[in-house]
Amino acid sequence: MIVVRKASSDDIPRVFEIEIEVTPNPWKEHYFAAEIGNPLSFFYVAEERETNDIAGYIVFWLIDDLMELHNIAVASQFQRKGVANALMEFMIQVASECDIQEIFLEVRASNAPAIFLYEKFGFIFNGVRKNYYSKPREDALLYRRSPI
Ligand SMILES: CC(C)(COP(=O)(O)OP(=O)(O)OC[C@H]1O[C@@H](n2cnc3c(N)ncnc32)[C@H](O)[C@@H]1OP(=O)(O)O)[C@@H](O)C(=O)NCCC(=O)NCCS
């Protein structure tokens, strides 16, 4: 069973391990530490209750009446088991409790699993940022969900 809970600094080594495993141009470890001290940021992990292993994580920011998804990832051994679903449901629950009007995110144009995930959650294509990503260089697709 997966439980979504607030991240602590003790979680960062495992979170960083997952980040390196599944993302092409990973965040640096200290970025995650900065999220813990950032009052705008919600940094949560999905923990497997039986083993206490961290299966994945999400980072989103709340800025006035907007939300921005900054990172979501799931360790490969836990993928396709509904972990990202649980993390996205959590974010949308927070958005709805905080009376948020819009959620924004961006995704690599080639990242089909993430695009399917966001479209499943009602995000609508909202434009392109050419060559936005590096390593490899790639366009960002912008997505938006509104109303929540
Ligand atoms: C994208 C990612 C977070 C999905 O995590 P996950 O836990 O495997 O996803 P879930 O099992 O909860 O699946 C939820 C939905 O996502 C979509 N999805 C996830 N993986 C998919 C795949 N390989 N192919 C197609 N759709 C996929 C589906 O819509 C799925 O719904 P369904 O099961 O009803 O079909 C995961 O693949 C990942 O960590 N990728 C690397 C990091 C990344 O790209 N993050 C996004 C950056 S913008």
The ligand as an SDF file (V2000), in Angstrom:
LIG
                    3D

 48 50  0  0  0  0  0  0  0  0999 V2000
    5.6920    9.4600  -15.6930 C   0  0  0  0  0  0  0  0  0  0  0  0
    5.8200    8.6240  -14.4130 C   0  0  0  0  0  0  0  0  0  0  0  0
    5.9190    9.5700  -13.2110 C   0  0  0  0  0  0  0  0  0  0  0  0
    4.5640    7.7410  -14.2700 C   0  0  0  0  0  0  0  0  0  0  0  0
    4.6400    7.0630  -13.0180 O   0  0  0  0  0  0  0  0  0  0  0  0
    3.8800    5.6820  -12.7300 P   0  0  0  0  0  0  0  0  0  0  0  0
    3.8040    5.5010  -11.2490 O   0  0  0  0  0  0  0  0  0  0  0  0
    4.5000    4.6020  -13.5250 O   0  0  0  0  0  0  0  0  0  0  0  0
    2.4210    5.9880  -13.3040 O   0  0  0  0  0  0  0  0  0  0  0  0
    1.0710    5.2510  -12.8730 P   0  0  0  0  0  0  0  0  0  0  0  0
    1.2880    3.7760  -12.7840 O   0  0  0  0  0  0  0  0  0  0  0  0
    0.4760    5.9170  -11.6780 O   0  0  0  0  0  0  0  0  0  0  0  0
    0.1690    5.5300  -14.1560 O   0  0  0  0  0  0  0  0  0  0  0  0
   -0.7380    6.6400  -14.2010 C   0  0  0  0  0  0  0  0  0  0  0  0
   -1.0360    6.9740  -15.6460 C   0  0  0  0  0  0  0  0  0  0  0  0
    0.1360    7.4840  -16.2860 O   0  0  0  0  0  0  0  0  0  0  0  0
    0.1670    7.0570  -17.6600 C   0  0  0  0  0  0  0  0  0  0  0  0
    1.3550    6.2340  -17.8610 N   0  0  0  0  0  0  0  0  0  0  0  0
    2.2930    5.9500  -16.9230 C   0  0  0  0  0  0  0  0  0  0  0  0
    3.2960    5.2260  -17.4920 N   0  0  0  0  0  0  0  0  0  0  0  0
    2.9740    5.0660  -18.7980 C   0  0  0  0  0  0  0  0  0  0  0  0
    3.5980    4.4190  -19.8950 C   0  0  0  0  0  0  0  0  0  0  0  0
    4.7900    3.7910  -19.7540 N   0  0  0  0  0  0  0  0  0  0  0  0
    3.0070    4.4680  -21.0970 N   0  0  0  0  0  0  0  0  0  0  0  0
    1.8220    5.1090  -21.2580 C   0  0  0  0  0  0  0  0  0  0  0  0
    1.1570    5.7190  -20.2400 N   0  0  0  0  0  0  0  0  0  0  0  0
    1.7290    5.7070  -19.0370 C   0  0  0  0  0  0  0  0  0  0  0  0
   -1.1230    6.3110  -17.8960 C   0  0  0  0  0  0  0  0  0  0  0  0
   -2.0940    7.2540  -18.2900 O   0  0  0  0  0  0  0  0  0  0  0  0
   -1.4360    5.7970  -16.5000 C   0  0  0  0  0  0  0  0  0  0  0  0
   -2.8040    5.5690  -16.3130 O   0  0  0  0  0  0  0  0  0  0  0  0
   -3.3930    4.0780  -16.5580 P   0  0  0  0  0  0  0  0  0  0  0  0
   -2.6130    3.1620  -15.6750 O   0  0  0  0  0  0  0  0  0  0  0  0
   -4.8260    4.2170  -16.1710 O   0  0  0  0  0  0  0  0  0  0  0  0
   -3.1450    3.7900  -18.0090 O   0  0  0  0  0  0  0  0  0  0  0  0
    7.0640    7.6790  -14.4800 C   0  0  0  0  0  0  0  0  0  0  0  0
    7.0660    7.0270  -15.7260 O   0  0  0  0  0  0  0  0  0  0  0  0
    8.3850    8.3760  -14.2540 C   0  0  0  0  0  0  0  0  0  0  0  0
    8.8490    8.5340  -13.1280 O   0  0  0  0  0  0  0  0  0  0  0  0
    9.0430    8.7960  -15.3650 N   0  0  0  0  0  0  0  0  0  0  0  0
   10.3560    9.4590  -15.2590 C   0  0  0  0  0  0  0  0  0  0  0  0
   10.2600   10.8250  -14.6260 C   0  0  0  0  0  0  0  0  0  0  0  0
    9.3800   11.7240  -15.4350 C   0  0  0  0  0  0  0  0  0  0  0  0
    9.3690   11.6640  -16.6590 O   0  0  0  0  0  0  0  0  0  0  0  0
    8.6440   12.6060  -14.7530 N   0  0  0  0  0  0  0  0  0  0  0  0
    7.7940   13.5800  -15.3950 C   0  0  0  0  0  0  0  0  0  0  0  0
    8.6080   14.7980  -15.7090 C   0  0  0  0  0  0  0  0  0  0  0  0
    7.6190   16.0380  -16.5060 S   0  0  0  0  0  0  0  0  0  0  0  0
  1  2  1  0
  2  3  1  0
  2  4  1  0
  2 36  1  0
  4  5  1  0
  5  6  1  0
  6  7  2  0
  6  8  1  0
  6  9  1  0
  9 10  1  0
 10 11  2  0
 10 12  1  0
 10 13  1  0
 13 14  1  0
 14 15  1  0
 15 16  1  0
 15 30  1  0
 16 17  1  0
 17 18  1  0
 17 28  1  0
 18 19  1  0
 18 27  1  0
 19 20  2  0
 20 21  1  0
 21 22  1  0
 21 27  2  0
 22 23  1  0
 22 24  2  0
 24 25  1  0
 25 26  2  0
 26 27  1  0
 28 29  1  0
 28 30  1  0
 30 31  1  0
 31 32  1  0
 32 33  2  0
 32 34  1  0
 32 35  1  0
 36 37  1  0
 36 38  1  0
 38 39  2  0
 38 40  1  0
 40 41  1  0
 41 42  1  0
 42 43  1  0
 43 44  2  0
 43 45  1  0
 45 46  1  0
 46 47  1  0
 47 48  1  0
M  END
$$$$
